[in-house]
Amino acid sequence: MGNENAEELCITGIGVVSAIGQDKKTFSDGLLAGRHAFGLMKRKGRQHASSAFLGAEIPLLNYPNPLNKHKLRSVSFPGQVAVATIEEAWNEAALDQLASDRIGLVIGGSNIGQREQCLMQQDYRENPHFVRPHYGFSFLDSDLCGICTECFGIQGMAYTVGGASASGQLAILQAINAVLSGQVDVCIAVGALMDLSYFELQALSSLGAMGSTRFSNNPEKACRPFDRDRDGFIFGESCGAVVIEHATTASQRGVQSYAAIAGWAMNMDAHRNPNPGYRGEVAVIQDALAKANIDASIIDYVNPHGTGSIVGDEIELKAIQFCGLSHARINTTKSIIGHGLSAAGTVEVIATLLQMKASRLHPSRNLDTPINPELNWVYDKAVSHRIDYGLNLSIGFGGINTAICLKNGL
């Protein structure tokens, strides 16, 4: 990024863990190759009796330096993944050069440890008096803040925000506000790994939000956002972290940015239901573009929320088309890594940044017959494409709509 506007907010560090790889290079290579990790989920507590829930699970976590063996005994799986993810972003942005009380943390996600709670209740049902004492605080979402601030010595503000599947992008919006207000100089936004148990998987399946088991014999075919043959989302474990600061703060440390944050917006549909709202999605796109002070014609890439929802995918594409974005290239990150729920909004911003850096767009898996073929889709092959302005959309149950516009400074 140049110095044309020293007060521009920018992203200077990223970290990512997903089923297709831990670290930004492996993740980027996997995206551009269209590599997937879908299959029958095997993590303990994900299946029950005859269930056959499909998803993409992280195969092996490289444990980060800040987590010693003593800490590992009491740190949840989402906590372990969050520390690994932050460590990559922290090192890239050289945050050890900053005063610890000027660094903040916002973690996107609520009710993230359901699988561990389910397993704990099974293990101690007959002997509840032997429940581990640290469960008295570890069941709280705030424990994730405690783990991460302890590991990295963060002494500025830290809190969690819940926005269902928009949590990760909502965390970025809150981090933006923390830096703009002067509360901290730098803020890390994390989209936390949501650790589902078979209870949540069953409920989401019964709700019709999660994909069925009809692709049990061909799990690689199950995740198909925006395709006519879709029937719901497929879960994918992931976690993302981005470092947000003013361009001047970054330049003082000699740190380069990925992109400027040009515009952002959030609104609500005023309902508690899982179904999306067309008016709200249109409004959030228009508000983000207005904040960025650009016309829709300037956007040359859209990273949509698209989960594979029967209703949601159609409404989102109608909103994109109504807002004058039919010309922009569009692909679907979830078709490769699955739906990370609370992590999705952050991980997909990272996917946009990495594609921006590479000047290449990753393919869309299983997009055989798009529900709207008029849009400028990237199909089953990666394509060369410079992104000057990209738009990320993230939507959550309860009528939450968010959008972020990123400006290429490379």
Secondary structure, 3 states (H helix, E strand, C coil): CCCCCCCCEEEEEEEEEECCEECHHHHHHHHHHCCCCEEECCCCCCCCCCCCCEEECCCCCCCCCCCCHHHHCCCCHHHHHHHHHHHHHHHHCCHHHCCHHHEEEEEECCCCCHHHHHHHHHHHCCCHHHCCCCHHHHCCCHHHHHHHHHHHCCCCCEEEECCHHHHHHHHHHHHHHHHHCCCCCEEEEEECCCCCCHHHHHHHHHHCCECCCCCCCCHHHCCCCCECCCCCECEECEEEEEEEEEHHHHHHCCCCCCEEEEEEEEEECCCCCCCCCHHHHHHHHHHHHHHHCCCHHHCCEEECCCCCCCCHHHHHHHHHHHCCCCCCEECCCHHHHCECHHHHHHHHHHHHHHHHHHCEECCCCCCCCECCCCCEECCCCCEECCCCEEEEEEEECCCEEEEEEEEECC
